[in-house]
Amino acid sequence: MFEYIKGAVATLKPSHIILEANSVGYFIHISLNTYTQLHGNETAKLYIHQVIREDAHLLYGFFAETERELFRMLISVSGIGSNTAIMMFSSLSPDEIRSAILTENVNLLKSIKGIGIKTAQRVIIDLKDKVGKSPASEQIVASADNTLRNEALSALIMLGFAKKPVEKELDKILTANPKQSVESVIKQALKSL
């Protein structure tokens, strides 16, 4: 029903946000990943996934459409509900989850609270083809060292840069020369951002 909600941030907590749009306050569940992206912002635009149950209407918000798309894939897996999927996003970044699925890293997935070995295996079996075909998977650099990209990304986001432009710039830098230090990558990105 809702595609996104854009409004003023009335309350921001690690588990939820209250967004005021047109004099209505929306209580939206968020992940730690989304919280980090929104921290310090006075306004926000969140992509929404609505869950309607007999006893509640729940809204889940995501900073990026690609994160919501991955969330929807995760809840399609038997044994993973909305709260477990949000927990996954609070434990790992969307890129780390995608990478774990594509590389069949069961241990990384089962390190998340609430995910056992069978559920981790089911996630990989059910989503490997979907995640591989997803346009969001293009964000994962073909480099073997994704931690370099993730460290540079985290540092630049903490410096106040928006995630999307930073990701594009990092992909350009790492595609040109994947064997660099984190400091070198960050310095190059700072020059062009």
Number of C-alpha atoms within 10 A of each C-alpha: 7 9 11 14 17 14 19 18 21 15 13 18 13 15 15 19 25 18 25 19 15 9 9 10 16 17 17 21 23 26 26 20 20 23 21 15 19 18 15 11 10 13 14 18 17 23 21 23 21 15 12 9 8 5 6 8 9 17 18 22 28 26 22 17 16 17 20 19 16 22 22 15 17 22 17 15 16 11 15 20 15 19 15 18 20 24 19 26 24 20 18 20 17 21 20 18 20 23 20 20 24 18 11 17 15 19 13 15 25 17 15 17 11 15 19 15 13 12 18 23 19 17 25 23 15 16 20 18 12 15 21 15 11 13 10 17 17 12 14 15 19 12 15 8 12 16 12 19 22 17 15 22 24 14 15 20 17 14 9 11 16 14 16 13 12 21 21 12 18 23 20 14 18 19 13 9 11 19 12 11 10 16 13 12 22 19 12 13 21 13 7 8 11
